[in-house]
Amino acid sequence: MELFDKGVQIRMGQTHVKRWVDEIMPLLLDGDPLGTEDLVTHRLPLEQAPQGYQAFQRKEDGAIKVVLRP
């Protein structure tokens, strides 16, 4: 009821994953033709996860996607 009182809308959906897997997987396994690596703006060791989350949340230093290395 709290969400209703605040006028918050929640929408969900599902994708037909099995329908597209055969077409998408070769693209993802053959280098990076979709340009997904360009989304990563920061690579940090796992120990710096709190700083990485903070930078992402505040959009500091152009943080768009932070990848943590184990």
C-alpha positions, 0 to 999 in steps of 0.5 A, spaced: 500 500 500 505 504 501 507 504 493 500 505 491 500 511 496 506 514 493 504 513 486 509 508 484 508 504 478 512 497 477 512 494 471 515 487 469 516 483 463 520 477 460 524 476 454 524 470 450 531 468 451 531 461 448 528 464 442 534 469 441 540 465 444 542 461 438 543 468 434 546 472 440 551 467 442 555 467 436 556 475 437 558 475 444 563 469 443 566 472 437 570 478 440 566 484 442 562 486 435 556 489 440 561 494 443 559 491 450 566 492 453 566 499 452 560 500 457 566 498 462 568 505 465 572 502 471 575 495 473 577 495 480 579 489 485 574 486 489 577 489 495 575 496 493 568 494 492 565 499 496 569 505 493 566 502 486 559 502 488 560 509 491 563 512 485 557 508 481 552 511 485 554 518 485 556 517 478 563 520 480 569 520 475 564 518 469 562 511 472 557 508 468 559 500 469 564 498 474 567 491 474 570 488 480 576 483 479 576 477 484 
